Amino acid sequence: MAIAKVSKKGWVVIPHDIRERYGIRPGDKVQVVASNGVIRLIPLPKDPIEHGFGLLKGGPSLTQALLEDRREDLEREERGLSPPRTQ
């Protein structure tokens, strides 16, 4: 367990081994979260766009679902049927 001391200015130094483990470098940002009497420092990604790339991989394709809905709508129109009711 690492222990850090708070300076007069409120600064806290994150111990070296923890910075190394989580790849925290000078100038990096961390999010400070306080809840239920606990303070957490969460390292923020250097590039949030790159970090989020591929998060939805493997899930259902919303594009495919949209195209399928539009195809069904077109078929209904061609048969002269009314559109489905929405709630």
Contacts in CASP RR format, 6 or more apart in sequence:
PFRMAT RR
TARGET T0000
AUTHOR 0000-0000-0000
METHOD contacts of the structure
MODEL  1
MAIAKVSKKGWVVIPHDIRERYGIRPGDKVQVVASNGVIRLIPLPKDPIE
HGFGLLKGGPSLTQALLEDRREDLEREERGLSPPRTQ
2 15 0 8 1.000
2 17 0 8 1.000
2 18 0 8 1.000
4 12 0 8 1.000
4 13 0 8 1.000
4 14 0 8 1.000
4 15 0 8 1.000
5 12 0 8 1.000
5 13 0 8 1.000
6 12 0 8 1.000
14 24 0 8 1.000
14 41 0 8 1.000
18 24 0 8 1.000
19 25 0 8 1.000
22 43 0 8 1.000
23 43 0 8 1.000
24 30 0 8 1.000
24 43 0 8 1.000
28 43 0 8 1.000
28 44 0 8 1.000
28 46 0 8 1.000
29 43 0 8 1.000
29 44 0 8 1.000
30 41 0 8 1.000
30 42 0 8 1.000
30 43 0 8 1.000
30 44 0 8 1.000
31 41 0 8 1.000
31 42 0 8 1.000
31 44 0 8 1.000
32 39 0 8 1.000
32 40 0 8 1.000
32 41 0 8 1.000
32 42 0 8 1.000
33 39 0 8 1.000
33 40 0 8 1.000
33 42 0 8 1.000
34 40 0 8 1.000
45 51 0 8 1.000
45 52 0 8 1.000
73 83 0 8 1.000
76 82 0 8 1.000
76 83 0 8 1.000
76 84 0 8 1.000
END
